[in-house]
Amino acid sequence: MKVDGTHYRSLWWDAKKDALQIIDQRWLPHEFRTQSVVTLQDFADAIIQMRVRGAPLIGATAAYGMALAMFIDPSDAHMAQAWEFLHNTRPTAINLRWALNRCQTALLPLPVADRAGAALALAHDIANEDVEINRQIGLNGLNLIQDIAAKKPSGEPVRLLTHCNAGWIATVDWGTATSPMYHAHNAGIALHIWVDETRPRNQDALTSWELGSHGIAHTYITDNAGGHLMQHGQVDMVITGTDRTTRRGDVCNKIGTYLKALAAHDNGVPFYVALPSPTIDWTVADGVADIPIKDRGEREITYVMGRNNAGQITEVQVTPDGTHGGNPAFDVTPNRLVSGLITERGICDASEAGLTAMFPDLSG
Ligand code: MRU
């Protein structure tokens, strides 16, 4: 996607510097800063501090981290150590484990001397595949948007609601939930996106930045506004991303997604989830019981970050001194509330039968 006219992916390999480049997302939407990731600790920090974020991007970053580990020391022992070190950075997004396992499976049988080059090539493959997966999700989601547009008086926008940034910067490119939006916009369909702020970290300020950069009409709303808008017929469809979806289609995504799904269900609004196959956790069925949800600490709740009138990016305390904040970062939407899963192969039911029929080769 383009930033000020230049095409970017959210990470890229700089052959001259021999290093991975990332966008440091902590400064967005206010400043666009990029950074070289050079040491294994840099990789861990980038994920822990959410310089890179979003499940697919976390997975791709970890693959490059494994490549660096193989350049440092390609032994079996170091591979296992790097797996553990990178895996411990964030617990919920399953793409992290998926990418590290894929690297380990591919690299372990190789002679030690071949591992570094193979690991870097594999990281490039994972990044490129992510772009293609998301492009396909966009084309499949476009069909849903076209169906809605076809039933509207000409010129009336299709009104979508999204929660959290599942945009191009949460992936390598295109995004998951945003890819159908970008494809619809490129196809000339009028859109209006309701963009939930997504407290505490306000990831949808990033979505506003993305959509604004691409000329897609949108309105930034509080997390609590969606139910009201649905009751008043202002939302045609909800599309969110996911950090981990179980084999029976329970969807773990940013905190607050579940409430949107409940409101959508109550108001007969279709609730779709854009799901790349690496985000499916085939080892888990019951998402509520078995997906670990981290409490990210109270500072994200009791403070907000933003840009002040002097142009400085700063934190501001919003609660009285000593107030405790609770901060579960994700929640799980049970499959019964999900209208369908938009995958790279097509749209399926949020059920074990639906996912298994779509991915017989992956479901084991
Ligand atoms: O904590 P984050 O910002 O990494 O969480 C990201 C999300 O929850 C996204 O909404 C989700 O769709 C996964 S990224 C496509």
Residues whose N, C-alpha, C, O or C-beta is under 5 A from the ligand:
A	BS01	MRU	R53 G54 A55 P56 H163 C164 N165 A166 A170 T176 Q203 G241 T242 D243 N253 K254
